[in-house]
Amino acid sequence: MEIMKGWDVSDEILGTFVPIIVYWVYSGMYIMLGFLDNYRLHTRKDEDEKNLASKVDVFKGVLLQQAVQAVVATVLFAVTGSDNEGAQTQHTSLVVLARQFFVAMVVLDTWQYFMHRYMHHNKFLYRHIHSQHHRLVVPYAYGALYNHPVEGLLLDTIGGALSFLVSGMSPRASIFFFSFATIKTVDDHCGLWLPGNLFHIFFRNNSAYHDIHHQLYGNKYNFSQPFFVTWDRILGTYMPYSLVKRSSGGFEAQPIKVGKEN
């Protein structure tokens, strides 16, 4: 029994590394589905020709951001986990978990909306930091976290830390929340519109919605991420779209109208 205890993995370690593993597994699934041209939002030719960053650079950039996230998560759990042993044995009701998840989603959405929007409107920040993410004019799954390291720290890492702290969730609950948030973020960048995708059914913020933002005409719209479109609607940066079938196969997200920018 003592030997088996040596193999136990803490919730803190799982909370740090499971979302990273989920990121690559889920994005890898979409890479394998990339041959489904009838469900792509852009052609494979456009993906190769319009993107300004090589896939090798994207891969390395994502690994760098995940390394920073792992360090911050380790520090955060160390600071907040003094009662960790007791927290692991505490039973939390589904109602409490649902409330924590909802609060975390709202906090993460709010932080990312305003930081994301500011990075677009501040010319210095956009030119030197956020423009790196927009080198992917045609988004694809494992490019979801391709950001400048400063942006990754400000938007994703700090945003995640705030959602964890404000919601009051345990390290164990964070494993599931951040894995879910990771899957949602990858899905929004996957570049596919697959039938029966539950994210497209339950969330207005989806791969087509975010694709609009990556196009030149949508650069100042659809800032919301990763869950709801609430702040875009409230603050006039919501750009609705329609999905149009391309004659060559697949879909294209086209704006219906341009909302009033605030």
N, C-alpha and C positions, 0 to 999 in steps of 0.2 A: 504493500500500500504506500509506503514511504517513497518507493521508486516511482510509482504512478503520479504521486503528487508533484514530482519534479517536472512532469510534462504538462502541468496545468498552465493554461494561458489566461492571463488576466483580461478583464473586460476592457481595461485601458489599452492594452496592446491590440486587442481585436478592434476596438473603436478607432484606433489609429490606422491599421493596415487593411482591414476588411474593405472599406470603401475604395481603397486603391486597387485591390484585387478585383472588386466589382467593376470598377471603371474599365479595366483592360478586358475582362471577360465579356462585358456587355457591348463595348465598342467592337471587340473582335467578332461578336455575332453579327453586328451590322456590316462589318467589312465583308464577311462571307455572303451577306445578302446583297452586296453592291452590284451583283450581276443582274439583278431584277430591274432592268431598264424601264419597264412599264410603271414602276412605282417611284422612280427618282424624280426629285425636284429640279435637278440640273443633269445634263448629260455628262457622261464620263469625260468626253472631250473638253467640256467647259471646266470640269474639275481640274484637269491637267493643265489647261492653258490660262485660265483666269486667276488661279491662286498664285500668290507672290511668294509663298514659302514652300520649300521642299518638304516632303513627308518625313524625311530624316530630321530636318530642323524642328518640325512640329513634334516628332517623337521625343527628341532631346529636351525641348522646351517644356513639354508636359511632365517628363520625369523630374526636371528641376523644380517645377512648382509643387509636385507631390512630395518631394524631399523636404521642402520648406514647410508644407502643411504637416508632415509627420513630426518635424521638430517642434512646431508650435503646439500640436495636439499633445505631444509627450509632456511638454512644460505645463500646459493647461491642466491636464489630468493630475500631474504631480502636485500642483497648487491647490486644486479643488478636491482631491481624492483622499483626504485624511480619514474620512469615515468609509472608505471604500469597502472594507470587509463587511461592515454592517449593511451597506447599500446593496451589496450583491445578494444578501439573504432577505431583503425587504421585498414584500409582494406589493406591487403597484397595480391598482385597478385599471381596467381598460378605459374607464372614463378619464382618469387622471392622465394616462398615456396619450389619449386622444387630445386632451387639452394641451399637454406639453408639445405634441407634434404640431398642433395648429398654431400655438404661440411661436414656436420655432420657425414655422413657415412664414408667418407674417413678419417676424423680425428680419429673417434672411431676405425676403422680398423687398422690404422697406429699405434696408441698408444697401442692397445691390441696386435698386432702382435709382436712388439719389446719387450714389457714387458713380454708377454707370453713366447717368445723364450728365453729371458734372464733367466727367472725362471726355464727353463729346463736345461740350460747350466751351471748355477751357482749351484754347488752341495749343498751348504748350503741352498739356497733359495728353491731348489727343495725338499730337505729332510725335512725341517722344515715348509715349507709353501705350495708350490704348490702340493706336493704329496697328500695333503688332498683331492683335487679335483679328483685325479686319483685313489682314493680308490673306485671310481665307475668305475670299468673296463667295466661294462655293463651299459651305461648311460640310464637314464629314465627321463621323462619330468620334474618333480618338483625338480630333482637334478641338474638342469642347473646352479643354483647359489649356489651350495654347494661348498664353498671355505673356506680357512682359512680367518679370518677377515682381516688380513693384505692384502692378495691378493684381497679380495673383494674391499677394499679401493683403492688399487693401480690400479687395472685393470678396474673394473667396475665403481666405484664411481668417481674417478678422470678422467677416460676416458670419462665418460658421461658429467662431468662438462666442460671439455675442448671442447667437440663437441658442447655443448650448447653455450659456450662463443665465440668460433671461428666462428661458423656459423651465429651468430647474431640473432638466432631465438627468438621469443617472448615466454613467459611462455605458452601461448595458443598453439602455434605451438609445443612446447616441449611435450605437452600431447600426441599428435599424434605420434611424432617421437619416444619417449621413449616407448610408448605402442607397436609400430611396432618393435623396437629393442628387446623388451622383448619377443614378440611373436616369432621372428626369433631365438632368443637364446634358448627358450624352444623347438622350432621345431628341432633345430640342435641336441638336446639331447634326443629327444623323443624315440629313439630306434625303430622307425617304418618307413616303406617305403610304404606309402599309395598311391594308384593310384590317379592321378589327383591333387596331392599336388602342388600348384603353386610355392612354394619355391623350389621344385625339378626341376621345369621347367625353372624358371628364374634365379636361383642361383646355381652355381657349388658348393658353400659352403653349404652343407646340412647335413642331419642326417648321411648319409653313409660316407661322407667326414670326418666329425668330429669323427665318430666311429673309423675310421682308426687311428686317433691320440690317442685314448684311449687304443689301443692295444699296446703290448710291442714292436712289430716290427715298429710301427708308432710313437713311443714316441718322436722322433726328427724330425717329419714331420707334415705337415698340421696344422701349428700354427695359420693360419688366422682365424679370427672370428670378428664379426658375419656375415659379408655380402659377401665380395669378396675373391678371392684366389690370388689376384694380387701380394702381397708381397711374398707368397710362390713360385710363378712362377719366380719372378724376382731374388730371393735370393737362389733358388735351394733347397727349402724345400718342394716342391710339390710332393706328392706321389699319382699318379693316382690309380684308383681301378676299379674293375668290380664287379657287383652284380651277385652272383651265388645262384641258388635256392637250399635250403637244402632238402634232401630226406625226412626229418621229418617234413617239412613245414617251410615256411618263407624264408628269404634271408640271405646271408652272404656277407659282403663287403670284397673282397680279393684284396691285392695290385697287380698291374700289374708289376711294377718295382720299384726299389729304386733309387730315384734321387740322384745326387751328393750333399752332404751336405757341406755347407760353414761354 
